[in-house]
Amino acid sequence: MKNIWHFYMGTLVLISKGSKAYYCWVLFLLGLMAIGAVAYVQQLNEGLIVTNMRDQVSWGFYISNF
């Protein structure tokens, strides 16, 4: 358990150091994650109709990703 704690603390130290460009990149990636989370919640609430998949090809691509 002690090794895991040191691993997590070391990881937090590593991700907290960086240049301004690094923080901009991390903020951009977090924004993309937030957009994806909102879209996922919308799909859970309203169903797959929000995906606008109207033909068999798009459904095939969607299902093949599982």
Secondary structure by P-SEA (a helix, b strand, c coil): caaaaaaaaaaaaaaacccaaaaaaaaaaaaaaaaaaaaaaaaaaccccccccccaaaaaaaaaac
